[in-house]
Amino acid sequence: MERSLTPWSVFDLGLFVHGLLLGFAAEGLGACPQAMPTAYPETIRDELEIPDTISIVLAISIGYPDPEATVNQYQSTRREINEFVRWYTP
């Protein structure tokens, strides 16, 4: 993200990343947004030749999913939506 942008621009970036992730999925790709790689900005900057005018806010791993892999068989339990959402109607 350009350093000249306000901190609120991270929300715009989030919207962009949301669309990007949906686009990857539409093309049969798997993607995983990650914050941890941003703890190493100089390594990323050096490897990818990213100028200092850009803040490294997020990394995205991209690849082809393997639905048969053991790790992809895990199904977490989820709370029912009514447990954490209140619906108000006029």
PDB file of N, CA, C and O in Angstrom:
ATOM      1  N   MET A   1       0.849  -1.150   0.000  1.00  0.00           N
ATOM      2  CA  MET A   1       0.000   0.000   0.000  1.00  0.00           C
ATOM      3  C   MET A   1       0.902   1.223   0.000  1.00  0.00           C
ATOM      4  O   MET A   1       1.886   1.267   0.739  1.00  0.00           O
ATOM      5  N   GLU A   2       0.581   2.206  -0.813  1.00  0.00           N
ATOM      6  CA  GLU A   2       1.369   3.435  -0.859  1.00  0.00           C
ATOM      7  C   GLU A   2       1.438   4.080   0.522  1.00  0.00           C
ATOM      8  O   GLU A   2       0.415   4.227   1.191  1.00  0.00           O
ATOM      9  N   ARG A   3       2.624   4.459   0.944  1.00  0.00           N
ATOM     10  CA  ARG A   3       2.790   5.072   2.268  1.00  0.00           C
ATOM     11  C   ARG A   3       2.071   6.413   2.365  1.00  0.00           C
ATOM     12  O   ARG A   3       1.721   6.846   3.463  1.00  0.00           O
ATOM     13  N   SER A   4       1.848   7.072   1.238  1.00  0.00           N
ATOM     14  CA  SER A   4       1.204   8.388   1.243  1.00  0.00           C
ATOM     15  C   SER A   4      -0.291   8.307   1.566  1.00  0.00           C
ATOM     16  O   SER A   4      -0.916   9.328   1.851  1.00  0.00           O
ATOM     17  N   LEU A   5      -0.862   7.111   1.525  1.00  0.00           N
ATOM     18  CA  LEU A   5      -2.285   6.939   1.821  1.00  0.00           C
ATOM     19  C   LEU A   5      -2.527   6.985   3.330  1.00  0.00           C
ATOM     20  O   LEU A   5      -1.614   6.748   4.122  1.00  0.00           O
ATOM     21  N   THR A   6      -3.752   7.288   3.712  1.00  0.00           N
ATOM     22  CA  THR A   6      -4.081   7.336   5.135  1.00  0.00           C
ATOM     23  C   THR A   6      -4.229   5.919   5.672  1.00  0.00           C
ATOM     24  O   THR A   6      -4.415   4.978   4.901  1.00  0.00           O
ATOM     25  N   PRO A   7      -4.146   5.760   7.003  1.00  0.00           N
ATOM     26  CA  PRO A   7      -4.350   4.425   7.580  1.00  0.00           C
ATOM     27  C   PRO A   7      -5.715   3.831   7.225  1.00  0.00           C
ATOM     28  O   PRO A   7      -5.867   2.609   7.197  1.00  0.00           O
ATOM     29  N   TRP A   8      -6.707   4.682   6.954  1.00  0.00           N
ATOM     30  CA  TRP A   8      -8.036   4.193   6.597  1.00  0.00           C
ATOM     31  C   TRP A   8      -8.030   3.475   5.251  1.00  0.00           C
ATOM     32  O   TRP A   8      -8.947   2.711   4.952  1.00  0.00           O
ATOM     33  N   SER A   9      -7.023   3.709   4.453  1.00  0.00           N
ATOM     34  CA  SER A   9      -6.944   3.057   3.143  1.00  0.00           C
ATOM     35  C   SER A   9      -6.785   1.550   3.256  1.00  0.00           C
ATOM     36  O   SER A   9      -6.990   0.829   2.280  1.00  0.00           O
ATOM     37  N   VAL A  10      -6.423   1.069   4.438  1.00  0.00           N
ATOM     38  CA  VAL A  10      -6.302  -0.374   4.629  1.00  0.00           C
ATOM     39  C   VAL A  10      -7.663  -1.045   4.406  1.00  0.00           C
ATOM     40  O   VAL A  10      -7.718  -2.212   4.016  1.00  0.00           O
ATOM     41  N   PHE A  11      -8.763  -0.314   4.652  1.00  0.00           N
ATOM     42  CA  PHE A  11     -10.092  -0.877   4.382  1.00  0.00           C
ATOM     43  C   PHE A  11     -10.311  -1.037   2.876  1.00  0.00           C
ATOM     44  O   PHE A  11     -10.889  -2.030   2.435  1.00  0.00           O
ATOM     45  N   ASP A  12      -9.851  -0.065   2.090  1.00  0.00           N
ATOM     46  CA  ASP A  12      -9.930  -0.184   0.628  1.00  0.00           C
ATOM     47  C   ASP A  12      -9.098  -1.368   0.160  1.00  0.00           C
ATOM     48  O   ASP A  12      -9.511  -2.120  -0.723  1.00  0.00           O
ATOM     49  N   LEU A  13      -7.932  -1.526   0.756  1.00  0.00           N
ATOM     50  CA  LEU A  13      -7.072  -2.662   0.421  1.00  0.00           C
ATOM     51  C   LEU A  13      -7.780  -3.970   0.740  1.00  0.00           C
ATOM     52  O   LEU A  13      -7.699  -4.927  -0.030  1.00  0.00           O
ATOM     53  N   GLY A  14      -8.475  -4.015   1.872  1.00  0.00           N
ATOM     54  CA  GLY A  14      -9.221  -5.220   2.240  1.00  0.00           C
ATOM     55  C   GLY A  14     -10.287  -5.565   1.216  1.00  0.00           C
ATOM     56  O   GLY A  14     -10.475  -6.733   0.876  1.00  0.00           O
ATOM     57  N   LEU A  15     -10.989  -4.547   0.721  1.00  0.00           N
ATOM     58  CA  LEU A  15     -11.997  -4.785  -0.322  1.00  0.00           C
ATOM     59  C   LEU A  15     -11.352  -5.305  -1.597  1.00  0.00           C
ATOM     60  O   LEU A  15     -11.881  -6.204  -2.250  1.00  0.00           O
ATOM     61  N   PHE A  16     -10.208  -4.734  -1.947  1.00  0.00           N
ATOM     62  CA  PHE A  16      -9.491  -5.189  -3.138  1.00  0.00           C
ATOM     63  C   PHE A  16      -9.065  -6.646  -2.976  1.00  0.00           C
ATOM     64  O   PHE A  16      -9.240  -7.454  -3.887  1.00  0.00           O
ATOM     65  N   VAL A  17      -8.505  -6.978  -1.809  1.00  0.00           N
ATOM     66  CA  VAL A  17      -8.043  -8.346  -1.565  1.00  0.00           C
ATOM     67  C   VAL A  17      -9.217  -9.321  -1.597  1.00  0.00           C
ATOM     68  O   VAL A  17      -9.081 -10.436  -2.102  1.00  0.00           O
ATOM     69  N   HIS A  18     -10.363  -8.912  -1.064  1.00  0.00           N
ATOM     70  CA  HIS A  18     -11.553  -9.763  -1.106  1.00  0.00           C
ATOM     71  C   HIS A  18     -11.893 -10.130  -2.547  1.00  0.00           C
ATOM     72  O   HIS A  18     -12.108 -11.301  -2.860  1.00  0.00           O
ATOM     73  N   GLY A  19     -11.942  -9.129  -3.420  1.00  0.00           N
ATOM     74  CA  GLY A  19     -12.230  -9.383  -4.830  1.00  0.00           C
ATOM     75  C   GLY A  19     -11.162 -10.238  -5.487  1.00  0.00           C
ATOM     76  O   GLY A  19     -11.466 -11.117  -6.294  1.00  0.00           O
ATOM     77  N   LEU A  20      -9.912  -9.977  -5.140  1.00  0.00           N
ATOM     78  CA  LEU A  20      -8.803 -10.751  -5.699  1.00  0.00           C
ATOM     79  C   LEU A  20      -8.912 -12.227  -5.309  1.00  0.00           C
ATOM     80  O   LEU A  20      -8.718 -13.111  -6.144  1.00  0.00           O
ATOM     81  N   LEU A  21      -9.224 -12.488  -4.038  1.00  0.00           N
ATOM     82  CA  LEU A  21      -9.365 -13.872  -3.573  1.00  0.00           C
ATOM     83  C   LEU A  21     -10.525 -14.573  -4.266  1.00  0.00           C
ATOM     84  O   LEU A  21     -10.420 -15.748  -4.617  1.00  0.00           O
ATOM     85  N   LEU A  22     -11.630 -13.861  -4.466  1.00  0.00           N
ATOM     86  CA  LEU A  22     -12.755 -14.440  -5.201  1.00  0.00           C
ATOM     87  C   LEU A  22     -12.362 -14.732  -6.647  1.00  0.00           C
ATOM     88  O   LEU A  22     -12.759 -15.755  -7.205  1.00  0.00           O
ATOM     89  N   GLY A  23     -11.585 -13.840  -7.252  1.00  0.00           N
ATOM     90  CA  GLY A  23     -11.111 -14.057  -8.616  1.00  0.00           C
ATOM     91  C   GLY A  23     -10.214 -15.276  -8.722  1.00  0.00           C
ATOM     92  O   GLY A  23     -10.326 -16.056  -9.668  1.00  0.00           O
ATOM     93  N   PHE A  24      -9.315 -15.443  -7.744  1.00  0.00           N
ATOM     94  CA  PHE A  24      -8.466 -16.636  -7.734  1.00  0.00           C
ATOM     95  C   PHE A  24      -9.319 -17.895  -7.682  1.00  0.00           C
ATOM     96  O   PHE A  24      -9.092 -18.843  -8.435  1.00  0.00           O
ATOM     97  N   ALA A  25     -10.313 -17.897  -6.776  1.00  0.00           N
ATOM     98  CA  ALA A  25     -11.188 -19.066  -6.631  1.00  0.00           C
ATOM     99  C   ALA A  25     -11.938 -19.345  -7.925  1.00  0.00           C
ATOM    100  O   ALA A  25     -12.113 -20.504  -8.301  1.00  0.00           O
ATOM    101  N   ALA A  26     -12.377 -18.307  -8.600  1.00  0.00           N
ATOM    102  CA  ALA A  26     -13.107 -18.481  -9.865  1.00  0.00           C
ATOM    103  C   ALA A  26     -12.218 -19.109 -10.931  1.00  0.00           C
ATOM    104  O   ALA A  26     -12.711 -19.751 -11.858  1.00  0.00           O
ATOM    105  N   GLU A  27     -10.917 -18.924 -10.799  1.00  0.00           N
ATOM    106  CA  GLU A  27      -9.971 -19.509 -11.762  1.00  0.00           C
ATOM    107  C   GLU A  27      -9.417 -20.851 -11.298  1.00  0.00           C
ATOM    108  O   GLU A  27      -8.504 -21.396 -11.917  1.00  0.00           O
ATOM    109  N   GLY A  28      -9.973 -21.389 -10.199  1.00  0.00           N
ATOM    110  CA  GLY A  28      -9.536 -22.703  -9.718  1.00  0.00           C
ATOM    111  C   GLY A  28      -8.304 -22.665  -8.842  1.00  0.00           C
ATOM    112  O   GLY A  28      -7.694 -23.704  -8.585  1.00  0.00           O
ATOM    113  N   LEU A  29      -7.929 -21.487  -8.380  1.00  0.00           N
ATOM    114  CA  LEU A  29      -6.751 -21.360  -7.525  1.00  0.00           C
ATOM    115  C   LEU A  29      -7.167 -21.243  -6.070  1.00  0.00           C
ATOM    116  O   LEU A  29      -8.257 -20.762  -5.759  1.00  0.00           O
ATOM    117  N   GLY A  30      -6.297 -21.683  -5.190  1.00  0.00           N
ATOM    118  CA  GLY A  30      -6.485 -21.482  -3.763  1.00  0.00           C
ATOM    119  C   GLY A  30      -5.574 -20.351  -3.335  1.00  0.00           C
ATOM    120  O   GLY A  30      -4.484 -20.193  -3.884  1.00  0.00           O
ATOM    121  N   ALA A  31      -5.999 -19.568  -2.370  1.00  0.00           N
ATOM    122  CA  ALA A  31      -5.177 -18.455  -1.894  1.00  0.00           C
ATOM    123  C   ALA A  31      -5.386 -18.277  -0.399  1.00  0.00           C
ATOM    124  O   ALA A  31      -6.459 -18.557   0.135  1.00  0.00           O
ATOM    125  N   CYS A  32      -4.342 -17.806   0.262  1.00  0.00           N
ATOM    126  CA  CYS A  32      -4.385 -17.629   1.707  1.00  0.00           C
ATOM    127  C   CYS A  32      -3.745 -16.288   2.057  1.00  0.00           C
ATOM    128  O   CYS A  32      -2.530 -16.138   1.932  1.00  0.00           O
ATOM    129  N   PRO A  33      -4.550 -15.300   2.500  1.00  0.00           N
ATOM    130  CA  PRO A  33      -3.966 -14.041   2.938  1.00  0.00           C
ATOM    131  C   PRO A  33      -3.222 -14.254   4.261  1.00  0.00           C
ATOM    132  O   PRO A  33      -3.695 -14.967   5.145  1.00  0.00           O
ATOM    133  N   GLN A  34      -2.054 -13.624   4.378  1.00  0.00           N
ATOM    134  CA  GLN A  34      -1.225 -13.827   5.565  1.00  0.00           C
ATOM    135  C   GLN A  34      -0.619 -12.497   6.018  1.00  0.00           C
ATOM    136  O   GLN A  34      -0.141 -11.713   5.200  1.00  0.00           O
ATOM    137  N   ALA A  35      -0.646 -12.257   7.315  1.00  0.00           N
ATOM    138  CA  ALA A  35      -0.028 -11.053   7.873  1.00  0.00           C
ATOM    139  C   ALA A  35       1.407 -11.328   8.330  1.00  0.00           C
ATOM    140  O   ALA A  35       2.239 -10.422   8.293  1.00  0.00           O
ATOM    141  N   MET A  36       1.713 -12.538   8.751  1.00  0.00           N
ATOM    142  CA  MET A  36       3.020 -12.859   9.331  1.00  0.00           C
ATOM    143  C   MET A  36       4.206 -12.485   8.438  1.00  0.00           C
ATOM    144  O   MET A  36       5.192 -11.960   8.955  1.00  0.00           O
ATOM    145  N   PRO A  37       4.160 -12.730   7.122  1.00  0.00           N
ATOM    146  CA  PRO A  37       5.311 -12.355   6.303  1.00  0.00           C
ATOM    147  C   PRO A  37       5.655 -10.860   6.365  1.00  0.00           C
ATOM    148  O   PRO A  37       6.783 -10.469   6.066  1.00  0.00           O
ATOM    149  N   THR A  38       4.687 -10.035   6.750  1.00  0.00           N
ATOM    150  CA  THR A  38       4.967  -8.605   6.816  1.00  0.00           C
ATOM    151  C   THR A  38       5.902  -8.253   7.971  1.00  0.00           C
ATOM    152  O   THR A  38       6.357  -7.113   8.074  1.00  0.00           O
ATOM    153  N   ALA A  39       6.188  -9.213   8.833  1.00  0.00           N
ATOM    154  CA  ALA A  39       7.165  -9.002   9.894  1.00  0.00           C
ATOM    155  C   ALA A  39       8.587  -8.963   9.343  1.00  0.00           C
ATOM    156  O   ALA A  39       9.527  -8.622  10.062  1.00  0.00           O
ATOM    157  N   TYR A  40       8.743  -9.311   8.069  1.00  0.00           N
ATOM    158  CA  TYR A  40      10.056  -9.334   7.423  1.00  0.00           C
ATOM    159  C   TYR A  40      10.049  -8.433   6.185  1.00  0.00           C
ATOM    160  O   TYR A  40      10.345  -8.901   5.085  1.00  0.00           O
ATOM    161  N   PRO A  41       9.719  -7.163   6.345  1.00  0.00           N
ATOM    162  CA  PRO A  41       9.536  -6.306   5.172  1.00  0.00           C
ATOM    163  C   PRO A  41      10.795  -6.134   4.325  1.00  0.00           C
ATOM    164  O   PRO A  41      10.711  -6.053   3.099  1.00  0.00           O
ATOM    165  N   GLU A  42      11.951  -6.080   4.964  1.00  0.00           N
ATOM    166  CA  GLU A  42      13.172  -5.855   4.176  1.00  0.00           C
ATOM    167  C   GLU A  42      13.507  -7.064   3.305  1.00  0.00           C
ATOM    168  O   GLU A  42      13.966  -6.901   2.175  1.00  0.00           O
ATOM    169  N   THR A  43      13.287  -8.258   3.812  1.00  0.00           N
ATOM    170  CA  THR A  43      13.524  -9.465   3.015  1.00  0.00           C
ATOM    171  C   THR A  43      12.593  -9.479   1.810  1.00  0.00           C
ATOM    172  O   THR A  43      13.026  -9.739   0.688  1.00  0.00           O
ATOM    173  N   ILE A  44      11.313  -9.200   2.044  1.00  0.00           N
ATOM    174  CA  ILE A  44      10.328  -9.167   0.959  1.00  0.00           C
ATOM    175  C   ILE A  44      10.671  -8.064  -0.027  1.00  0.00           C
ATOM    176  O   ILE A  44      10.636  -8.261  -1.242  1.00  0.00           O
ATOM    177  N   ARG A  45      11.004  -6.893   0.522  1.00  0.00           N
ATOM    178  CA  ARG A  45      11.342  -5.738  -0.309  1.00  0.00           C
ATOM    179  C   ARG A  45      12.534  -6.055  -1.232  1.00  0.00           C
ATOM    180  O   ARG A  45      12.512  -5.751  -2.425  1.00  0.00           O
ATOM    181  N   ASP A  46      13.567  -6.670  -0.649  1.00  0.00           N
ATOM    182  CA  ASP A  46      14.766  -7.007  -1.429  1.00  0.00           C
ATOM    183  C   ASP A  46      14.470  -8.042  -2.513  1.00  0.00           C
ATOM    184  O   ASP A  46      14.881  -7.878  -3.661  1.00  0.00           O
ATOM    185  N   GLU A  47      13.761  -9.100  -2.149  1.00  0.00           N
ATOM    186  CA  GLU A  47      13.485 -10.182  -3.103  1.00  0.00           C
ATOM    187  C   GLU A  47      12.585  -9.734  -4.251  1.00  0.00           C
ATOM    188  O   GLU A  47      12.785 -10.143  -5.395  1.00  0.00           O
ATOM    189  N   LEU A  48      11.599  -8.900  -3.950  1.00  0.00           N
ATOM    190  CA  LEU A  48      10.605  -8.515  -4.959  1.00  0.00           C
ATOM    191  C   LEU A  48      10.829  -7.108  -5.517  1.00  0.00           C
ATOM    192  O   LEU A  48      10.033  -6.604  -6.310  1.00  0.00           O
ATOM    193  N   GLU A  49      11.932  -6.486  -5.082  1.00  0.00           N
ATOM    194  CA  GLU A  49      12.284  -5.138  -5.554  1.00  0.00           C
ATOM    195  C   GLU A  49      11.130  -4.145  -5.345  1.00  0.00           C
ATOM    196  O   GLU A  49      10.737  -3.424  -6.261  1.00  0.00           O
ATOM    197  N   ILE A  50      10.610  -4.130  -4.132  1.00  0.00           N
ATOM    198  CA  ILE A  50       9.523  -3.229  -3.767  1.00  0.00           C
ATOM    199  C   ILE A  50      10.143  -1.953  -3.196  1.00  0.00           C
ATOM    200  O   ILE A  50      10.956  -2.030  -2.276  1.00  0.00           O
ATOM    201  N   PRO A  51       9.778  -0.791  -3.719  1.00  0.00           N
ATOM    202  CA  PRO A  51      10.378   0.462  -3.234  1.00  0.00           C
ATOM    203  C   PRO A  51       9.921   0.825  -1.816  1.00  0.00           C
ATOM    204  O   PRO A  51       8.911   0.313  -1.334  1.00  0.00           O
ATOM    205  N   ASP A  52      10.665   1.703  -1.161  1.00  0.00           N
ATOM    206  CA  ASP A  52      10.337   2.141   0.194  1.00  0.00           C
ATOM    207  C   ASP A  52       9.049   2.948   0.264  1.00  0.00           C
ATOM    208  O   ASP A  52       8.518   3.164   1.354  1.00  0.00           O
ATOM    209  N   THR A  53       8.545   3.391  -0.858  1.00  0.00           N
ATOM    210  CA  THR A  53       7.304   4.176  -0.875  1.00  0.00           C
ATOM    211  C   THR A  53       6.074   3.296  -0.669  1.00  0.00           C
ATOM    212  O   THR A  53       4.959   3.800  -0.536  1.00  0.00           O
ATOM    213  N   ILE A  54       6.280   1.990  -0.642  1.00  0.00           N
ATOM    214  CA  ILE A  54       5.194   1.022  -0.478  1.00  0.00           C
ATOM    215  C   ILE A  54       5.313   0.362   0.898  1.00  0.00           C
ATOM    216  O   ILE A  54       6.379  -0.133   1.263  1.00  0.00           O
ATOM    217  N   SER A  55       4.213   0.359   1.658  1.00  0.00           N
ATOM    218  CA  SER A  55       4.152  -0.390   2.921  1.00  0.00           C
ATOM    219  C   SER A  55       3.716  -1.817   2.605  1.00  0.00           C
ATOM    220  O   SER A  55       2.785  -2.037   1.831  1.00  0.00           O
ATOM    221  N   ILE A  56       4.387  -2.758   3.203  1.00  0.00           N
ATOM    222  CA  ILE A  56       4.014  -4.157   3.005  1.00  0.00           C
ATOM    223  C   ILE A  56       3.021  -4.509   4.105  1.00  0.00           C
ATOM    224  O   ILE A  56       3.395  -4.652   5.269  1.00  0.00           O
ATOM    225  N   VAL A  57       1.756  -4.646   3.728  1.00  0.00           N
ATOM    226  CA  VAL A  57       0.660  -4.803   4.671  1.00  0.00           C
ATOM    227  C   VAL A  57       0.161  -6.238   4.730  1.00  0.00           C
ATOM    228  O   VAL A  57      -0.345  -6.681   5.761  1.00  0.00           O
ATOM    229  N   LEU A  58       0.300  -6.960   3.633  1.00  0.00           N
ATOM    230  CA  LEU A  58      -0.293  -8.285   3.526  1.00  0.00           C
ATOM    231  C   LEU A  58       0.455  -9.094   2.479  1.00  0.00           C
ATOM    232  O   LEU A  58       0.950  -8.548   1.492  1.00  0.00           O
ATOM    233  N   ALA A  59       0.530 -10.384   2.701  1.00  0.00           N
ATOM    234  CA  ALA A  59       1.066 -11.303   1.696  1.00  0.00           C
ATOM    235  C   ALA A  59      -0.046 -12.302   1.367  1.00  0.00           C
ATOM    236  O   ALA A  59      -0.891 -12.608   2.208  1.00  0.00           O
ATOM    237  N   ILE A  60      -0.031 -12.798   0.145  1.00  0.00           N
ATOM    238  CA  ILE A  60      -1.026 -13.788  -0.255  1.00  0.00           C
ATOM    239  C   ILE A  60      -0.308 -14.969  -0.902  1.00  0.00           C
ATOM    240  O   ILE A  60       0.395 -14.814  -1.901  1.00  0.00           O
ATOM    241  N   SER A  61      -0.497 -16.145  -0.319  1.00  0.00           N
ATOM    242  CA  SER A  61       0.039 -17.369  -0.922  1.00  0.00           C
ATOM    243  C   SER A  61      -0.999 -17.880  -1.914  1.00  0.00           C
ATOM    244  O   SER A  61      -2.194 -17.894  -1.621  1.00  0.00           O
ATOM    245  N   ILE A  62      -0.536 -18.298  -3.087  1.00  0.00           N
ATOM    246  CA  ILE A  62      -1.437 -18.743  -4.149  1.00  0.00           C
ATOM    247  C   ILE A  62      -0.963 -20.097  -4.666  1.00  0.00           C
ATOM    248  O   ILE A  62       0.238 -20.319  -4.819  1.00  0.00           O
ATOM    249  N   GLY A  63      -1.884 -20.985  -4.930  1.00  0.00           N
ATOM    250  CA  GLY A  63      -1.525 -22.281  -5.481  1.00  0.00           C
ATOM    251  C   GLY A  63      -2.756 -23.048  -5.903  1.00  0.00           C
ATOM    252  O   GLY A  63      -3.874 -22.533  -5.876  1.00  0.00           O
ATOM    253  N   TYR A  64      -2.532 -24.282  -6.289  1.00  0.00           N
ATOM    254  CA  TYR A  64      -3.639 -25.145  -6.684  1.00  0.00           C
ATOM    255  C   TYR A  64      -4.056 -25.986  -5.492  1.00  0.00           C
ATOM    256  O   TYR A  64      -3.224 -26.690  -4.917  1.00  0.00           O
ATOM    257  N   PRO A  65      -5.336 -25.931  -5.103  1.00  0.00           N
ATOM    258  CA  PRO A  65      -5.788 -26.708  -3.945  1.00  0.00           C
ATOM    259  C   PRO A  65      -5.756 -28.206  -4.221  1.00  0.00           C
ATOM    260  O   PRO A  65      -5.939 -28.658  -5.351  1.00  0.00           O
ATOM    261  N   ASP A  66      -5.521 -28.949  -3.166  1.00  0.00           N
ATOM    262  CA  ASP A  66      -5.572 -30.403  -3.233  1.00  0.00           C
ATOM    263  C   ASP A  66      -6.661 -30.875  -2.276  1.00  0.00           C
ATOM    264  O   ASP A  66      -6.396 -31.087  -1.093  1.00  0.00           O
ATOM    265  N   PRO A  67      -7.886 -31.042  -2.780  1.00  0.00           N
ATOM    266  CA  PRO A  67      -9.000 -31.409  -1.900  1.00  0.00           C
ATOM    267  C   PRO A  67      -8.801 -32.750  -1.201  1.00  0.00           C
ATOM    268  O   PRO A  67      -9.439 -33.010  -0.181  1.00  0.00           O
ATOM    269  N   GLU A  68      -7.930 -33.603  -1.731  1.00  0.00           N
ATOM    270  CA  GLU A  68      -7.706 -34.925  -1.140  1.00  0.00           C
ATOM    271  C   GLU A  68      -6.672 -34.907  -0.021  1.00  0.00           C
ATOM    272  O   GLU A  68      -6.540 -35.897   0.699  1.00  0.00           O
ATOM    273  N   ALA A  69      -5.944 -33.820   0.142  1.00  0.00           N
ATOM    274  CA  ALA A  69      -4.924 -33.743   1.191  1.00  0.00           C
ATOM    275  C   ALA A  69      -5.581 -33.840   2.563  1.00  0.00           C
ATOM    276  O   ALA A  69      -6.671 -33.307   2.774  1.00  0.00           O
ATOM    277  N   THR A  70      -4.925 -34.513   3.482  1.00  0.00           N
ATOM    278  CA  THR A  70      -5.474 -34.721   4.822  1.00  0.00           C
ATOM    279  C   THR A  70      -5.845 -33.403   5.487  1.00  0.00           C
ATOM    280  O   THR A  70      -6.906 -33.295   6.102  1.00  0.00           O
ATOM    281  N   VAL A  71      -4.988 -32.411   5.369  1.00  0.00           N
ATOM    282  CA  VAL A  71      -5.249 -31.125   6.019  1.00  0.00           C
ATOM    283  C   VAL A  71      -6.541 -30.481   5.506  1.00  0.00           C
ATOM    284  O   VAL A  71      -7.177 -29.708   6.224  1.00  0.00           O
ATOM    285  N   ASN A  72      -6.919 -30.792   4.291  1.00  0.00           N
ATOM    286  CA  ASN A  72      -8.133 -30.220   3.713  1.00  0.00           C
ATOM    287  C   ASN A  72      -9.394 -31.011   4.049  1.00  0.00           C
ATOM    288  O   ASN A  72     -10.484 -30.657   3.601  1.00  0.00           O
ATOM    289  N   GLN A  73      -9.255 -32.066   4.824  1.00  0.00           N
ATOM    290  CA  GLN A  73     -10.408 -32.862   5.233  1.00  0.00           C
ATOM    291  C   GLN A  73     -11.013 -32.351   6.538  1.00  0.00           C
ATOM    292  O   GLN A  73     -12.118 -32.749   6.908  1.00  0.00           O
ATOM    293  N   TYR A  74     -10.306 -31.485   7.225  1.00  0.00           N
ATOM    294  CA  TYR A  74     -10.767 -30.995   8.521  1.00  0.00           C
ATOM    295  C   TYR A  74     -12.015 -30.137   8.364  1.00  0.00           C
ATOM    296  O   TYR A  74     -12.063 -29.259   7.502  1.00  0.00           O
ATOM    297  N   GLN A  75     -13.014 -30.385   9.184  1.00  0.00           N
ATOM    298  CA  GLN A  75     -14.243 -29.594   9.212  1.00  0.00           C
ATOM    299  C   GLN A  75     -14.414 -29.072  10.632  1.00  0.00           C
ATOM    300  O   GLN A  75     -14.679 -29.844  11.554  1.00  0.00           O
ATOM    301  N   SER A  76     -14.265 -27.773  10.806  1.00  0.00           N
ATOM    302  CA  SER A  76     -14.437 -27.197  12.136  1.00  0.00           C
ATOM    303  C   SER A  76     -15.924 -27.069  12.462  1.00  0.00           C
ATOM    304  O   SER A  76     -16.769 -26.956  11.574  1.00  0.00           O
ATOM    305  N   THR A  77     -16.213 -27.092  13.747  1.00  0.00           N
ATOM    306  CA  THR A  77     -17.593 -26.860  14.155  1.00  0.00           C
ATOM    307  C   THR A  77     -17.848 -25.361  14.123  1.00  0.00           C
ATOM    308  O   THR A  77     -16.961 -24.562  14.420  1.00  0.00           O
ATOM    309  N   ARG A  78     -19.055 -24.996  13.765  1.00  0.00           N
ATOM    310  CA  ARG A  78     -19.403 -23.585  13.680  1.00  0.00           C
ATOM    311  C   ARG A  78     -20.619 -23.314  14.539  1.00  0.00           C
ATOM    312  O   ARG A  78     -21.535 -24.127  14.660  1.00  0.00           O
ATOM    313  N   ARG A  79     -20.583 -22.133  15.128  1.00  0.00           N
ATOM    314  CA  ARG A  79     -21.752 -21.715  15.896  1.00  0.00           C
ATOM    315  C   ARG A  79     -22.856 -21.324  14.927  1.00  0.00           C
ATOM    316  O   ARG A  79     -22.591 -20.876  13.812  1.00  0.00           O
ATOM    317  N   GLU A  80     -24.083 -21.498  15.362  1.00  0.00           N
ATOM    318  CA  GLU A  80     -25.222 -21.063  14.564  1.00  0.00           C
ATOM    319  C   GLU A  80     -25.220 -19.538  14.507  1.00  0.00           C
ATOM    320  O   GLU A  80     -24.854 -18.877  15.478  1.00  0.00           O
ATOM    321  N   ILE A  81     -25.624 -18.989  13.379  1.00  0.00           N
ATOM    322  CA  ILE A  81     -25.584 -17.545  13.194  1.00  0.00           C
ATOM    323  C   ILE A  81     -26.394 -16.795  14.252  1.00  0.00           C
ATOM    324  O   ILE A  81     -26.023 -15.690  14.648  1.00  0.00           O
ATOM    325  N   ASN A  82     -27.488 -17.386  14.706  1.00  0.00           N
ATOM    326  CA  ASN A  82     -28.323 -16.727  15.712  1.00  0.00           C
ATOM    327  C   ASN A  82     -27.657 -16.653  17.089  1.00  0.00           C
ATOM    328  O   ASN A  82     -28.153 -15.966  17.982  1.00  0.00           O
ATOM    329  N   GLU A  83     -26.549 -17.353  17.259  1.00  0.00           N
ATOM    330  CA  GLU A  83     -25.812 -17.275  18.519  1.00  0.00           C
ATOM    331  C   GLU A  83     -24.993 -15.996  18.630  1.00  0.00           C
ATOM    332  O   GLU A  83     -24.636 -15.592  19.737  1.00  0.00           O
ATOM    333  N   PHE A  84     -24.685 -15.348  17.502  1.00  0.00           N
ATOM    334  CA  PHE A  84     -23.848 -14.154  17.574  1.00  0.00           C
ATOM    335  C   PHE A  84     -24.385 -12.975  16.755  1.00  0.00           C
ATOM    336  O   PHE A  84     -23.738 -11.929  16.696  1.00  0.00           O
ATOM    337  N   VAL A  85     -25.547 -13.122  16.127  1.00  0.00           N
ATOM    338  CA  VAL A  85     -26.177 -12.037  15.364  1.00  0.00           C
ATOM    339  C   VAL A  85     -27.560 -11.775  15.945  1.00  0.00           C
ATOM    340  O   VAL A  85     -28.320 -12.701  16.225  1.00  0.00           O
ATOM    341  N   ARG A  86     -27.864 -10.517  16.116  1.00  0.00           N
ATOM    342  CA  ARG A  86     -29.229 -10.141  16.520  1.00  0.00           C
ATOM    343  C   ARG A  86     -29.913  -9.527  15.321  1.00  0.00           C
ATOM    344  O   ARG A  86     -29.368  -8.630  14.678  1.00  0.00           O
ATOM    345  N   TRP A  87     -31.094 -10.004  15.020  1.00  0.00           N
ATOM    346  CA  TRP A  87     -31.843  -9.518  13.871  1.00  0.00           C
ATOM    347  C   TRP A  87     -32.904  -8.520  14.345  1.00  0.00           C
ATOM    348  O   TRP A  87     -33.754  -8.855  15.169  1.00  0.00           O
ATOM    349  N   TYR A  88     -32.848  -7.321  13.829  1.00  0.00           N
ATOM    350  CA  TYR A  88     -33.830  -6.297  14.158  1.00  0.00           C
ATOM    351  C   TYR A  88     -34.658  -5.996  12.919  1.00  0.00           C
ATOM    352  O   TYR A  88     -34.111  -5.712  11.853  1.00  0.00           O
ATOM    353  N   THR A  89     -35.953  -6.059  13.058  1.00  0.00           N
ATOM    354  CA  THR A  89     -36.833  -5.735  11.933  1.00  0.00           C
ATOM    355  C   THR A  89     -37.790  -4.642  12.361  1.00  0.00           C
ATOM    356  O   THR A  89     -38.227  -4.618  13.511  1.00  0.00           O
ATOM    357  N   PRO A  90     -38.124  -3.734  11.453  1.00  0.00           N
ATOM    358  CA  PRO A  90     -39.049  -2.639  11.801  1.00  0.00           C
ATOM    359  C   PRO A  90     -40.462  -3.131  11.998  1.00  0.00           C
ATOM    360  O   PRO A  90     -41.356  -2.338  12.293  1.00  0.00           O
TER     361      PRO A  90
END
